[in-house]
Amino acid sequence: MKHNFITYAAIYFATIIFFLPVRLDAQLIDNETLSLRTTDLNNNIKTTFNPGDPIRYALSAGEKKLWCISVRGTVTFAGASQERLGLQYERGRSVSDTISWDSRVPDNALGAASATVRYFSFPGFFGTSSASFTVEEKQPLPEPSFIGTAICGSSFRWARVAGTSVLFRDTFTALLIGLFINNVLPARLGELARGYALSRKKNSSFTYSLSTVMADRFFDLTGLLLLTFIFFPKQQLPPQVSKGLYLVLGLLVACIIGILLFSRERFVGHLSTKLMKVERSFLKRFAKTILDVQENLKRITSPLLLVLFIAISFGTWFLMSLALYATTLALGVSVPFQYIPFVCALLNMGITVPSSPGYVGLYQFLLVYLLSLFGVPKHEGFATSVLYHASWYIPYTIVGFSLLVREHMRIRDIQQLKV
């Protein structure tokens, strides 16, 4: 027992004697030698962050040759709890080495923040280093620009679908008139209004113009489905949502088959000849209709054109998804972005069925339900649905009505249209 005590005492005093010169010779290192800075995860220096942003606290060794170093620290936020930067112990550090901590700015942090680290190294350097930064609220994304760009993309696609003689301004005018009619009349009469407005501007038949609308809507649906499957969530969905997706997918397959058949001149000619022989007026009108449809479809069966139209459709709906995400940011609704395009796609597929003017009621019901699948409370989902609905409903109505008046069209004429 006595022998062990003597051994431990000898080790204790030897340790004190060994480290005493180190502690006596220790020097305070200023912040210019070991500097702390805040960066993003790509090591770009930043002094302003948003709540939830990734952040890296990096301590650079500067020009000091350090054999080993021990460092730890804390981060203080305004409005959020203090964060600890865990102890790091490194050996054999050289001039260019950097010690770093990767973290995330708390969601409830706002205002001034600071990080402070304390370090000690052999042969006896010690000190502290600090870095200040600011946490600012996320600025709302420019929602109107997303919606306006999406409308321009849709107008450009329709102009290409309708033929080389149709200009962008023609389809832009007809599209907004159709959106206005959808906002004020039930049963999606805006699709008929689009064809009617285009036929007036280009002096073409109403049936032909309406066939371009049908083809354009097909690419719209294809873009929505592509958006759905690219951003399909990994979590389990309710059975009714899955059944709805299968129904839309079946509809898309039927549309593809129909487009392929009606783009074939021989098939359409044979079918229209048979219908012309039937002594019924509506079948004769239908025969003329399918001839107009075939005349339009045979121009857009090029693979490159099909890819272009689908890409434009995907882009326009992705822009509408960004507008929806901007709405959630503006209201402070917490929902990951990867779910937003999926929600937007299902929402717009859901309102393709004829319903109330402007989809009022149906729009709110669908968006609240879809957001609730990803943990958004119903009251927050309802607020999002109202603001997002208004963000396009109001400008579509104002601009569409102005164009309707400029084109000397009347709502009564559209209500009396016959296909």
MOMO-V537194 format. One record per residue. N is the residue number from 1. RES is the residue in one small letter. PSI is psi in whole degrees, 0 to 359 (none if undefined). D_CENTER is the distance of its C-alpha to the mean C-alpha in Angstrom with 2 decimals. Layout:
n->N res->RES psi->PSI d_center->D_CENTER
n->N res->RES psi->PSI d_center->D_CENTER
This chain:
n->1 res->m psi->315 d_center->73.37
n->2 res->k psi->324 d_center->75.01
n->3 res->h psi->319 d_center->74.01
n->4 res->n psi->320 d_center->70.27
n->5 res->f psi->318 d_center->70.39
n->6 res->i psi->320 d_center->71.92
n->7 res->t psi->312 d_center->69.29
n->8 res->y psi->321 d_center->66.32
n->9 res->a psi->321 d_center->68.04
n->10 res->a psi->317 d_center->68.54
n->11 res->i psi->318 d_center->64.88
n->12 res->y psi->309 d_center->63.80
n->13 res->f psi->325 d_center->66.08
n->14 res->a psi->320 d_center->65.27
n->15 res->t psi->315 d_center->61.55
n->16 res->i psi->316 d_center->62.33
n->17 res->i psi->324 d_center->64.62
n->18 res->f psi->317 d_center->62.00
n->19 res->f psi->345 d_center->59.08
n->20 res->l psi->316 d_center->61.19
n->21 res->p psi->325 d_center->61.39
n->22 res->v psi->314 d_center->57.65
n->23 res->r psi->323 d_center->57.05
n->24 res->l psi->327 d_center->59.81
n->25 res->d psi->0 d_center->58.45
n->26 res->a psi->141 d_center->54.76
n->27 res->q psi->145 d_center->53.14
n->28 res->l psi->124 d_center->50.35
n->29 res->i psi->131 d_center->47.49
n->30 res->d psi->172 d_center->45.81
n->31 res->n psi->342 d_center->42.09
n->32 res->e psi->338 d_center->42.62
n->33 res->t psi->308 d_center->43.72
n->34 res->l psi->106 d_center->41.05
n->35 res->s psi->140 d_center->37.98
n->36 res->l psi->135 d_center->34.88
n->37 res->r psi->160 d_center->31.58
n->38 res->t psi->136 d_center->27.92
n->39 res->t psi->172 d_center->25.34
n->40 res->d psi->184 d_center->21.88
n->41 res->l psi->354 d_center->21.95
n->42 res->n psi->13 d_center->22.73
n->43 res->n psi->24 d_center->25.80
n->44 res->n psi->125 d_center->24.79
n->45 res->i psi->131 d_center->26.71
n->46 res->k psi->145 d_center->24.79
n->47 res->t psi->359 d_center->26.34
n->48 res->t psi->129 d_center->23.40
n->49 res->f psi->164 d_center->20.70
n->50 res->n psi->155 d_center->18.24
n->51 res->p psi->133 d_center->18.68
n->52 res->g psi->353 d_center->17.22
n->53 res->d psi->146 d_center->17.24
n->54 res->p psi->147 d_center->19.23
n->55 res->i psi->146 d_center->22.65
n->56 res->r psi->128 d_center->25.72
n->57 res->y psi->116 d_center->29.27
n->58 res->a psi->126 d_center->31.49
n->59 res->l psi->116 d_center->35.29
n->60 res->s psi->140 d_center->37.01
n->61 res->a psi->348 d_center->40.67
n->62 res->g psi->222 d_center->41.59
n->63 res->e psi->4 d_center->45.01
n->64 res->k psi->137 d_center->46.69
n->65 res->k psi->106 d_center->48.00
n->66 res->l psi->127 d_center->47.19
n->67 res->w psi->319 d_center->48.68
n->68 res->c psi->157 d_center->46.64
n->69 res->i psi->144 d_center->44.50
n->70 res->s psi->129 d_center->43.38
n->71 res->v psi->144 d_center->40.51
n->72 res->r psi->167 d_center->38.54
n->73 res->g psi->184 d_center->36.80
n->74 res->t psi->154 d_center->34.94
n->75 res->v psi->129 d_center->31.95
n->76 res->t psi->126 d_center->32.35
n->77 res->f psi->151 d_center->29.54
n->78 res->a psi->120 d_center->30.05
n->79 res->g psi->3 d_center->29.01
n->80 res->a psi->160 d_center->28.44
n->81 res->s psi->157 d_center->30.92
n->82 res->q psi->144 d_center->32.41
n->83 res->e psi->140 d_center->31.12
n->84 res->r psi->136 d_center->33.66
n->85 res->l psi->115 d_center->33.42
n->86 res->g psi->157 d_center->35.42
n->87 res->l psi->133 d_center->38.67
n->88 res->q psi->134 d_center->38.60
n->89 res->y psi->120 d_center->41.86
n->90 res->e psi->147 d_center->42.08
n->91 res->r psi->150 d_center->45.15
n->92 res->g psi->36 d_center->46.04
n->93 res->r psi->144 d_center->43.48
n->94 res->s psi->184 d_center->43.82
n->95 res->v psi->316 d_center->43.08
n->96 res->s psi->0 d_center->39.50
n->97 res->d psi->151 d_center->38.30
n->98 res->t psi->135 d_center->35.61
n->99 res->i psi->133 d_center->35.06
n->100 res->s psi->157 d_center->31.51
n->101 res->w psi->128 d_center->29.60
n->102 res->d psi->132 d_center->25.86
n->103 res->s psi->195 d_center->24.40
n->104 res->r psi->135 d_center->21.60
n->105 res->v psi->128 d_center->21.93
n->106 res->p psi->148 d_center->22.59
n->107 res->d psi->331 d_center->20.21
n->108 res->n psi->8 d_center->23.22
n->109 res->a psi->144 d_center->24.50
n->110 res->l psi->130 d_center->24.89
n->111 res->g psi->205 d_center->27.39
n->112 res->a psi->145 d_center->29.80
n->113 res->a psi->158 d_center->29.90
n->114 res->s psi->147 d_center->32.28
n->115 res->a psi->136 d_center->32.94
n->116 res->t psi->132 d_center->36.56
n->117 res->v psi->149 d_center->38.01
n->118 res->r psi->137 d_center->41.67
n->119 res->y psi->157 d_center->43.22
n->120 res->f psi->137 d_center->46.62
n->121 res->s psi->159 d_center->47.81
n->122 res->f psi->138 d_center->51.04
n->123 res->p psi->60 d_center->53.41
n->124 res->g psi->29 d_center->52.84
n->125 res->f psi->139 d_center->49.96
n->126 res->f psi->162 d_center->47.99
n->127 res->g psi->190 d_center->45.82
n->128 res->t psi->159 d_center->42.52
n->129 res->s psi->143 d_center->39.54
n->130 res->s psi->156 d_center->36.86
n->131 res->a psi->135 d_center->33.59
n->132 res->s psi->147 d_center->32.00
n->133 res->f psi->173 d_center->28.40
n->134 res->t psi->140 d_center->26.39
n->135 res->v psi->119 d_center->23.49
n->136 res->e psi->156 d_center->21.68
n->137 res->e psi->147 d_center->19.22
n->138 res->k psi->129 d_center->15.61
n->139 res->q psi->134 d_center->15.53
n->140 res->p psi->140 d_center->13.26
n->141 res->l psi->152 d_center->10.81
n->142 res->p psi->80 d_center->12.59
n->143 res->e psi->314 d_center->11.34
n->144 res->p psi->326 d_center->14.30
n->145 res->s psi->325 d_center->13.71
n->146 res->f psi->314 d_center->10.38
n->147 res->i psi->317 d_center->12.42
n->148 res->g psi->319 d_center->15.47
n->149 res->t psi->323 d_center->14.14
n->150 res->a psi->319 d_center->12.91
n->151 res->i psi->318 d_center->16.46
n->152 res->c psi->319 d_center->18.08
n->153 res->g psi->318 d_center->16.50
n->154 res->s psi->321 d_center->17.69
n->155 res->s psi->320 d_center->21.04
n->156 res->f psi->316 d_center->21.51
n->157 res->r psi->315 d_center->20.96
n->158 res->w psi->323 d_center->23.38
n->159 res->a psi->322 d_center->25.87
n->160 res->r psi->323 d_center->26.02
n->161 res->v psi->322 d_center->26.41
n->162 res->a psi->341 d_center->29.12
n->163 res->g psi->163 d_center->31.25
n->164 res->t psi->336 d_center->32.29
n->165 res->s psi->351 d_center->34.22
n->166 res->v psi->128 d_center->31.23
n->167 res->l psi->163 d_center->29.62
n->168 res->f psi->318 d_center->26.14
n->169 res->r psi->332 d_center->27.61
n->170 res->d psi->311 d_center->29.19
n->171 res->t psi->328 d_center->26.08
n->172 res->f psi->315 d_center->24.14
n->173 res->t psi->312 d_center->26.99
n->174 res->a psi->322 d_center->27.37
n->175 res->l psi->315 d_center->23.70
n->176 res->l psi->327 d_center->23.60
n->177 res->i psi->316 d_center->26.97
n->178 res->g psi->320 d_center->25.76
n->179 res->l psi->323 d_center->22.78
n->180 res->f psi->316 d_center->25.39
n->181 res->i psi->320 d_center->27.72
n->182 res->n psi->329 d_center->25.16
n->183 res->n psi->337 d_center->24.77
n->184 res->v psi->346 d_center->28.54
n->185 res->l psi->150 d_center->29.96
n->186 res->p psi->178 d_center->29.42
n->187 res->a psi->22 d_center->29.08
n->188 res->r psi->44 d_center->26.50
n->189 res->l psi->350 d_center->29.30
n->190 res->g psi->333 d_center->26.85
n->191 res->e psi->319 d_center->26.71
n->192 res->l psi->322 d_center->30.48
n->193 res->a psi->324 d_center->30.20
n->194 res->r psi->311 d_center->27.97
n->195 res->g psi->320 d_center->30.69
n->196 res->y psi->315 d_center->33.44
n->197 res->a psi->319 d_center->32.09
n->198 res->l psi->321 d_center->31.62
n->199 res->s psi->325 d_center->35.09
n->200 res->r psi->319 d_center->36.67
n->201 res->k psi->327 d_center->35.19
n->202 res->k psi->2 d_center->36.14
n->203 res->n psi->41 d_center->39.29
n->204 res->s psi->171 d_center->38.23
n->205 res->s psi->148 d_center->38.80
n->206 res->f psi->322 d_center->36.54
n->207 res->t psi->316 d_center->36.38
n->208 res->y psi->315 d_center->35.18
n->209 res->s psi->321 d_center->32.49
n->210 res->l psi->327 d_center->31.34
n->211 res->s psi->327 d_center->31.20
n->212 res->t psi->326 d_center->28.71
n->213 res->v psi->317 d_center->26.54
n->214 res->m psi->316 d_center->26.85
n->215 res->a psi->320 d_center->25.95
n->216 res->d psi->320 d_center->22.91
n->217 res->r psi->330 d_center->21.73
n->218 res->f psi->315 d_center->22.30
n->219 res->f psi->328 d_center->19.82
n->220 res->d psi->311 d_center->17.32
n->221 res->l psi->322 d_center->17.92
n->222 res->t psi->319 d_center->17.76
n->223 res->g psi->322 d_center->14.27
n->224 res->l psi->317 d_center->13.18
n->225 res->l psi->320 d_center->15.20
n->226 res->l psi->318 d_center->13.90
n->227 res->l psi->321 d_center->10.27
n->228 res->t psi->312 d_center->12.05
n->229 res->f psi->333 d_center->14.15
n->230 res->i psi->321 d_center->11.92
n->231 res->f psi->27 d_center->9.81
n->232 res->f psi->126 d_center->13.06
n->233 res->p psi->153 d_center->13.87
n->234 res->k psi->338 d_center->17.12
n->235 res->q psi->161 d_center->18.66
n->236 res->q psi->134 d_center->21.12
n->237 res->l psi->154 d_center->20.14
n->238 res->p psi->151 d_center->22.76
n->239 res->p psi->323 d_center->25.10
n->240 res->q psi->328 d_center->24.35
n->241 res->v psi->316 d_center->20.65
n->242 res->s psi->317 d_center->21.85
n->243 res->k psi->321 d_center->24.57
n->244 res->g psi->321 d_center->22.29
n->245 res->l psi->319 d_center->20.21
n->246 res->y psi->322 d_center->23.56
n->247 res->l psi->316 d_center->24.75
n->248 res->v psi->320 d_center->21.91
n->249 res->l psi->319 d_center->22.38
n->250 res->g psi->320 d_center->26.09
n->251 res->l psi->320 d_center->25.54
n->252 res->l psi->317 d_center->23.61
n->253 res->v psi->317 d_center->26.50
n->254 res->a psi->321 d_center->28.99
n->255 res->c psi->319 d_center->27.32
n->256 res->i psi->315 d_center->27.43
n->257 res->i psi->317 d_center->31.07
n->258 res->g psi->318 d_center->31.87
n->259 res->i psi->318 d_center->30.44
n->260 res->l psi->319 d_center->32.42
n->261 res->l psi->312 d_center->35.55
n->262 res->f psi->352 d_center->35.43
n->263 res->s psi->352 d_center->34.83
n->264 res->r psi->118 d_center->38.19
n->265 res->e psi->321 d_center->40.99
n->266 res->r psi->316 d_center->43.71
n->267 res->f psi->315 d_center->42.06
n->268 res->v psi->320 d_center->41.27
n->269 res->g psi->317 d_center->44.73
n->270 res->h psi->317 d_center->46.46
n->271 res->l psi->316 d_center->44.53
n->272 res->s psi->325 d_center->45.07
n->273 res->t psi->317 d_center->48.77
n->274 res->k psi->319 d_center->49.29
n->275 res->l psi->327 d_center->47.57
n->276 res->m psi->334 d_center->49.68
n->277 res->k psi->345 d_center->52.81
n->278 res->v psi->134 d_center->51.95
n->279 res->e psi->57 d_center->53.71
n->280 res->r psi->130 d_center->50.76
n->281 res->s psi->320 d_center->49.07
n->282 res->f psi->331 d_center->45.55
n->283 res->l psi->325 d_center->45.66
n->284 res->k psi->320 d_center->46.89
n->285 res->r psi->320 d_center->44.04
n->286 res->f psi->323 d_center->41.61
n->287 res->a psi->317 d_center->43.33
n->288 res->k psi->326 d_center->42.73
n->289 res->t psi->314 d_center->39.09
n->290 res->i psi->333 d_center->38.40
n->291 res->l psi->320 d_center->40.23
n->292 res->d psi->320 d_center->37.88
n->293 res->v psi->317 d_center->34.86
n->294 res->q psi->322 d_center->36.35
n->295 res->e psi->325 d_center->37.03
n->296 res->n psi->317 d_center->33.36
n->297 res->l psi->330 d_center->31.97
n->298 res->k psi->344 d_center->34.39
n->299 res->r psi->341 d_center->32.74
n->300 res->i psi->26 d_center->29.23
n->301 res->t psi->3 d_center->30.19
n->302 res->s psi->133 d_center->29.84
n->303 res->p psi->321 d_center->27.56
n->304 res->l psi->319 d_center->26.08
n->305 res->l psi->319 d_center->25.36
n->306 res->l psi->316 d_center->23.77
n->307 res->v psi->319 d_center->21.41
n->308 res->l psi->313 d_center->20.62
n->309 res->f psi->320 d_center->19.96
n->310 res->i psi->321 d_center->17.70
n->311 res->a psi->318 d_center->15.69
n->312 res->i psi->318 d_center->15.43
n->313 res->s psi->316 d_center->14.44
n->314 res->f psi->317 d_center->11.58
n->315 res->g psi->318 d_center->10.45
n->316 res->t psi->320 d_center->11.04
n->317 res->w psi->331 d_center->9.16
n->318 res->f psi->323 d_center->5.95
n->319 res->l psi->321 d_center->6.91
n->320 res->m psi->329 d_center->7.74
n->321 res->s psi->320 d_center->4.61
n->322 res->l psi->323 d_center->3.96
n->323 res->a psi->320 d_center->7.57
n->324 res->l psi->319 d_center->7.61
n->325 res->y psi->321 d_center->6.08
n->326 res->a psi->323 d_center->8.68
n->327 res->t psi->316 d_center->11.12
n->328 res->t psi->322 d_center->11.06
n->329 res->l psi->318 d_center->11.66
n->330 res->a psi->327 d_center->14.35
n->331 res->l psi->357 d_center->16.01
n->332 res->g psi->26 d_center->15.86
n->333 res->v psi->126 d_center->14.50
n->334 res->s psi->107 d_center->13.93
n->335 res->v psi->127 d_center->11.36
n->336 res->p psi->144 d_center->9.66
n->337 res->f psi->328 d_center->5.93
n->338 res->q psi->344 d_center->7.13
n->339 res->y psi->341 d_center->8.40
n->340 res->i psi->312 d_center->5.94
n->341 res->p psi->323 d_center->5.60
n->342 res->f psi->316 d_center->9.25
n->343 res->v psi->315 d_center->10.13
n->344 res->c psi->319 d_center->9.06
n->345 res->a psi->312 d_center->11.00
n->346 res->l psi->325 d_center->13.92
n->347 res->l psi->313 d_center->14.12
n->348 res->n psi->333 d_center->14.66
n->349 res->m psi->327 d_center->16.96
n->350 res->g psi->331 d_center->18.84
n->351 res->i psi->9 d_center->19.69
n->352 res->t psi->339 d_center->21.11
n->353 res->v psi->145 d_center->24.39
n->354 res->p psi->135 d_center->26.73
n->355 res->s psi->204 d_center->26.63
n->356 res->s psi->163 d_center->27.39
n->357 res->p psi->130 d_center->26.87
n->358 res->g psi->10 d_center->23.30
n->359 res->y psi->24 d_center->22.45
n->360 res->v psi->131 d_center->23.60
n->361 res->g psi->302 d_center->24.04
n->362 res->l psi->319 d_center->22.37
n->363 res->y psi->314 d_center->18.95
n->364 res->q psi->317 d_center->19.57
n->365 res->f psi->312 d_center->21.05
n->366 res->l psi->316 d_center->18.29
n->367 res->l psi->320 d_center->15.42
n->368 res->v psi->317 d_center->17.75
n->369 res->y psi->314 d_center->18.73
n->370 res->l psi->320 d_center->15.39
n->371 res->l psi->328 d_center->14.23
n->372 res->s psi->336 d_center->17.73
n->373 res->l psi->339 d_center->17.28
n->374 res->f psi->28 d_center->15.27
n->375 res->g psi->11 d_center->17.80
n->376 res->v psi->124 d_center->16.83
n->377 res->p psi->152 d_center->20.23
n->378 res->k psi->324 d_center->21.08
n->379 res->h psi->325 d_center->21.97
n->380 res->e psi->322 d_center->18.64
n->381 res->g psi->322 d_center->16.90
n->382 res->f psi->317 d_center->19.37
n->383 res->a psi->320 d_center->18.81
n->384 res->t psi->317 d_center->15.05
n->385 res->s psi->320 d_center->16.04
n->386 res->v psi->313 d_center->18.69
n->387 res->l psi->317 d_center->16.83
n->388 res->y psi->319 d_center->13.83
n->389 res->h psi->315 d_center->16.57
n->390 res->a psi->331 d_center->18.65
n->391 res->s psi->332 d_center->16.09
n->392 res->w psi->333 d_center->16.52
n->393 res->y psi->315 d_center->19.81
n->394 res->i psi->308 d_center->21.87
n->395 res->p psi->323 d_center->21.14
n->396 res->y psi->318 d_center->21.38
n->397 res->t psi->315 d_center->24.65
n->398 res->i psi->308 d_center->26.16
n->399 res->v psi->319 d_center->25.46
n->400 res->g psi->319 d_center->26.21
n->401 res->f psi->320 d_center->29.47
n->402 res->s psi->318 d_center->30.53
n->403 res->l psi->325 d_center->30.13
n->404 res->l psi->316 d_center->31.99
n->405 res->v psi->319 d_center->34.85
n->406 res->r psi->327 d_center->34.90
n->407 res->e psi->5 d_center->35.24
n->408 res->h psi->42 d_center->38.06
n->409 res->m psi->155 d_center->36.52
n->410 res->r psi->145 d_center->37.24
n->411 res->i psi->327 d_center->35.34
n->412 res->r psi->322 d_center->38.65
n->413 res->d psi->322 d_center->38.68
n->414 res->i psi->322 d_center->35.32
n->415 res->q psi->336 d_center->36.49
n->416 res->q psi->8 d_center->39.55
n->417 res->l psi->147 d_center->37.82
n->418 res->k psi->133 d_center->38.96
n->419 res->v psi->none d_center->37.25
